Amino acid sequence: MKKAAITAFYSRLRDANPAPATELAYATPFQLLVAVILSAQATDVSVNKATARLFAAAPTPAAMLALGEDGLADFIRTIGLYRTKARHIIATCQLLLEHYDGEVPAARAALEALPGVGRKTANVVLNTAFGQPTIAVDTHIFRLGNRTGLAPGKTVAEVEARLLAVTPAEFRRDAHHWLILHGRYVCKARRPECPRCLVADLCAYPGKTA
C-alpha cells in the first residue's frame, strides 16, 4: 500500500472513531495488565465477565496476591487456561510488590520479565495504559495487515515492524485500537464485510465479498 493510501486508510478509521479504546474493562494499569494476560485465547467479553467480580474483590496486586492461586482460579475458571493464568498472575503480583512498589512498570523489558507477559501483552499495556506509540499484533491485526496490503509479513514480528515503519506518527498512538476493532468487526476472518468497509477501495485483498 502506497504512502498516500496509508494516510487515507488511517484518516478514515480516525474520522469514524476519533477516540478508540480497548474493550477490556479496567480502572488501573494493574487491572489492564491482568485483563490482557487473561485475554490470551479468550474473548474480551468473557474476560470482562470474570474481572467484574475479580477486581471488585481484589483490585490491587496485594489484594490479588492474598487470594492465592486457588482463590484467584475460582474467579477466572470460566476462562481458558485459567490455572496457568492464575499461577502467572499471582507470580506477577509478587514481583510487582517486591520490585515496583505494587506499580506496573512502563518499560518493555520490565514488563516482558513478568510471568505470562509476552511482547503482545507488553505492547497493549504500554500503548493503552501509558500512551506509548506501540502496536500489539494479535490475530486480527496480523490478518488485516496481510489481507489489506497495509503491512504484509510472514510472522507477527514482521507485521509489527512493518506497521511501525509505515504508520504515520500522527496515527501511531491509536493505530492498535483502530486496526483491532476493524479486524474484529469488519475485516473478519471467514467472511470480511467488504460492502460496509470504510477502506475497501484502498485494500489489496482480491477476494472481496459482494
Contacts in CASP RR format, 6 or more apart in sequence:
PFRMAT RR
TARGET T0000
AUTHOR 0000-0000-0000
METHOD contacts of the structure
MODEL  1
MKKAAITAFYSRLRDANPAPATELAYATPFQLLVAVILSAQATDVSVNKA
TARLFAAAPTPAAMLALGEDGLADFIRTIGLYRTKARHIIATCQLLLEHY
DGEVPAARAALEALPGVGRKTANVVLNTAFGQPTIAVDTHIFRLGNRTGL
APGKTVAEVEARLLAVTPAEFRRDAHHWLILHGRYVCKARRPECPRCLVA
DLCAYPGKTA
1 9 0 8 1.000
1 148 0 8 1.000
1 149 0 8 1.000
1 150 0 8 1.000
1 166 0 8 1.000
1 202 0 8 1.000
1 204 0 8 1.000
3 166 0 8 1.000
5 202 0 8 1.000
6 150 0 8 1.000
6 166 0 8 1.000
6 167 0 8 1.000
6 168 0 8 1.000
7 168 0 8 1.000
8 199 0 8 1.000
8 202 0 8 1.000
9 148 0 8 1.000
9 150 0 8 1.000
9 199 0 8 1.000
9 202 0 8 1.000
10 167 0 8 1.000
10 168 0 8 1.000
10 171 0 8 1.000
10 175 0 8 1.000
10 178 0 8 1.000
12 198 0 8 1.000
12 199 0 8 1.000
13 178 0 8 1.000
13 179 0 8 1.000
13 182 0 8 1.000
13 198 0 8 1.000
13 199 0 8 1.000
14 171 0 8 1.000
14 174 0 8 1.000
14 178 0 8 1.000
16 198 0 8 1.000
17 177 0 8 1.000
17 178 0 8 1.000
17 181 0 8 1.000
20 174 0 8 1.000
20 177 0 8 1.000
20 178 0 8 1.000
20 181 0 8 1.000
21 128 0 8 1.000
21 177 0 8 1.000
22 32 0 8 1.000
22 44 0 8 1.000
22 124 0 8 1.000
22 128 0 8 1.000
22 177 0 8 1.000
23 44 0 8 1.000
23 48 0 8 1.000
23 181 0 8 1.000
24 32 0 8 1.000
24 35 0 8 1.000
24 36 0 8 1.000
24 39 0 8 1.000
24 44 0 8 1.000
24 47 0 8 1.000
24 48 0 8 1.000
24 51 0 8 1.000
25 35 0 8 1.000
25 48 0 8 1.000
25 51 0 8 1.000
25 52 0 8 1.000
25 55 0 8 1.000
26 32 0 8 1.000
26 34 0 8 1.000
26 35 0 8 1.000
26 51 0 8 1.000
26 55 0 8 1.000
27 55 0 8 1.000
27 59 0 8 1.000
28 59 0 8 1.000
29 103 0 8 1.000
29 104 0 8 1.000
29 125 0 8 1.000
29 129 0 8 1.000
29 130 0 8 1.000
30 60 0 8 1.000
30 61 0 8 1.000
30 96 0 8 1.000
30 102 0 8 1.000
30 103 0 8 1.000
30 104 0 8 1.000
31 51 0 8 1.000
31 55 0 8 1.000
31 59 0 8 1.000
32 104 0 8 1.000
32 124 0 8 1.000
32 125 0 8 1.000
32 128 0 8 1.000
32 129 0 8 1.000
33 92 0 8 1.000
33 104 0 8 1.000
33 111 0 8 1.000
33 114 0 8 1.000
33 117 0 8 1.000
33 121 0 8 1.000
33 125 0 8 1.000
33 129 0 8 1.000
34 51 0 8 1.000
34 54 0 8 1.000
34 55 0 8 1.000
34 64 0 8 1.000
34 89 0 8 1.000
35 47 0 8 1.000
35 48 0 8 1.000
35 51 0 8 1.000
36 121 0 8 1.000
36 124 0 8 1.000
36 125 0 8 1.000
37 85 0 8 1.000
37 88 0 8 1.000
37 89 0 8 1.000
37 92 0 8 1.000
37 116 0 8 1.000
37 117 0 8 1.000
37 121 0 8 1.000
38 47 0 8 1.000
38 50 0 8 1.000
38 51 0 8 1.000
38 76 0 8 1.000
38 79 0 8 1.000
38 85 0 8 1.000
38 89 0 8 1.000
39 47 0 8 1.000
40 81 0 8 1.000
40 85 0 8 1.000
40 121 0 8 1.000
41 80 0 8 1.000
41 81 0 8 1.000
42 79 0 8 1.000
42 80 0 8 1.000
46 78 0 8 1.000
46 79 0 8 1.000
47 79 0 8 1.000
49 78 0 8 1.000
50 75 0 8 1.000
50 76 0 8 1.000
50 78 0 8 1.000
50 79 0 8 1.000
53 75 0 8 1.000
54 64 0 8 1.000
54 72 0 8 1.000
54 75 0 8 1.000
54 76 0 8 1.000
57 63 0 8 1.000
57 67 0 8 1.000
57 75 0 8 1.000
58 64 0 8 1.000
58 66 0 8 1.000
58 67 0 8 1.000
58 72 0 8 1.000
58 75 0 8 1.000
60 102 0 8 1.000
61 92 0 8 1.000
61 93 0 8 1.000
61 96 0 8 1.000
61 97 0 8 1.000
61 102 0 8 1.000
62 93 0 8 1.000
62 97 0 8 1.000
62 102 0 8 1.000
64 72 0 8 1.000
64 89 0 8 1.000
64 90 0 8 1.000
64 93 0 8 1.000
65 90 0 8 1.000
65 93 0 8 1.000
65 94 0 8 1.000
65 97 0 8 1.000
67 75 0 8 1.000
67 90 0 8 1.000
68 86 0 8 1.000
68 90 0 8 1.000
69 83 0 8 1.000
69 86 0 8 1.000
69 87 0 8 1.000
69 90 0 8 1.000
70 86 0 8 1.000
71 86 0 8 1.000
72 86 0 8 1.000
72 89 0 8 1.000
72 90 0 8 1.000
73 82 0 8 1.000
73 83 0 8 1.000
73 86 0 8 1.000
76 82 0 8 1.000
76 85 0 8 1.000
76 86 0 8 1.000
79 85 0 8 1.000
85 116 0 8 1.000
87 115 0 8 1.000
88 115 0 8 1.000
88 116 0 8 1.000
88 117 0 8 1.000
89 115 0 8 1.000
91 114 0 8 1.000
91 115 0 8 1.000
92 114 0 8 1.000
92 115 0 8 1.000
92 116 0 8 1.000
92 117 0 8 1.000
95 113 0 8 1.000
95 114 0 8 1.000
95 115 0 8 1.000
96 102 0 8 1.000
96 103 0 8 1.000
96 104 0 8 1.000
96 114 0 8 1.000
100 110 0 8 1.000
104 111 0 8 1.000
104 125 0 8 1.000
104 129 0 8 1.000
105 111 0 8 1.000
106 126 0 8 1.000
106 129 0 8 1.000
106 130 0 8 1.000
106 132 0 8 1.000
108 119 0 8 1.000
108 122 0 8 1.000
108 126 0 8 1.000
111 117 0 8 1.000
111 118 0 8 1.000
111 121 0 8 1.000
111 122 0 8 1.000
111 125 0 8 1.000
111 126 0 8 1.000
112 118 0 8 1.000
112 119 0 8 1.000
112 122 0 8 1.000
117 125 0 8 1.000
119 136 0 8 1.000
119 157 0 8 1.000
119 160 0 8 1.000
120 136 0 8 1.000
120 137 0 8 1.000
120 138 0 8 1.000
120 156 0 8 1.000
121 136 0 8 1.000
123 134 0 8 1.000
123 135 0 8 1.000
123 136 0 8 1.000
123 137 0 8 1.000
123 160 0 8 1.000
123 176 0 8 1.000
124 136 0 8 1.000
124 176 0 8 1.000
126 132 0 8 1.000
126 134 0 8 1.000
127 133 0 8 1.000
127 134 0 8 1.000
127 135 0 8 1.000
127 136 0 8 1.000
127 173 0 8 1.000
127 176 0 8 1.000
128 176 0 8 1.000
128 177 0 8 1.000
131 173 0 8 1.000
133 169 0 8 1.000
133 172 0 8 1.000
133 173 0 8 1.000
133 175 0 8 1.000
134 164 0 8 1.000
134 176 0 8 1.000
135 141 0 8 1.000
135 160 0 8 1.000
135 163 0 8 1.000
135 164 0 8 1.000
135 167 0 8 1.000
135 172 0 8 1.000
135 175 0 8 1.000
135 176 0 8 1.000
135 179 0 8 1.000
136 160 0 8 1.000
136 176 0 8 1.000
136 180 0 8 1.000
137 156 0 8 1.000
137 159 0 8 1.000
137 160 0 8 1.000
137 163 0 8 1.000
138 180 0 8 1.000
139 189 0 8 1.000
140 179 0 8 1.000
140 180 0 8 1.000
140 182 0 8 1.000
140 183 0 8 1.000
140 184 0 8 1.000
140 187 0 8 1.000
141 159 0 8 1.000
141 163 0 8 1.000
141 176 0 8 1.000
141 179 0 8 1.000
141 180 0 8 1.000
141 183 0 8 1.000
142 156 0 8 1.000
142 159 0 8 1.000
143 183 0 8 1.000
143 187 0 8 1.000
143 189 0 8 1.000
144 150 0 8 1.000
144 179 0 8 1.000
144 182 0 8 1.000
144 183 0 8 1.000
144 187 0 8 1.000
145 151 0 8 1.000
145 152 0 8 1.000
145 153 0 8 1.000
145 159 0 8 1.000
145 162 0 8 1.000
145 163 0 8 1.000
145 179 0 8 1.000
146 152 0 8 1.000
146 153 0 8 1.000
146 159 0 8 1.000
147 187 0 8 1.000
147 192 0 8 1.000
147 203 0 8 1.000
147 204 0 8 1.000
147 205 0 8 1.000
148 187 0 8 1.000
148 199 0 8 1.000
148 202 0 8 1.000
148 203 0 8 1.000
148 204 0 8 1.000
148 205 0 8 1.000
149 203 0 8 1.000
149 204 0 8 1.000
149 205 0 8 1.000
150 163 0 8 1.000
150 166 0 8 1.000
151 159 0 8 1.000
151 162 0 8 1.000
151 163 0 8 1.000
151 166 0 8 1.000
152 159 0 8 1.000
152 162 0 8 1.000
153 159 0 8 1.000
153 162 0 8 1.000
163 175 0 8 1.000
163 179 0 8 1.000
164 172 0 8 1.000
167 175 0 8 1.000
171 178 0 8 1.000
182 199 0 8 1.000
185 193 0 8 1.000
186 192 0 8 1.000
186 193 0 8 1.000
186 196 0 8 1.000
186 197 0 8 1.000
186 198 0 8 1.000
187 193 0 8 1.000
187 197 0 8 1.000
191 209 0 8 1.000
192 205 0 8 1.000
192 208 0 8 1.000
192 209 0 8 1.000
193 209 0 8 1.000
194 200 0 8 1.000
194 203 0 8 1.000
194 205 0 8 1.000
194 208 0 8 1.000
194 209 0 8 1.000
194 210 0 8 1.000
195 209 0 8 1.000
195 210 0 8 1.000
197 203 0 8 1.000
200 208 0 8 1.000
END
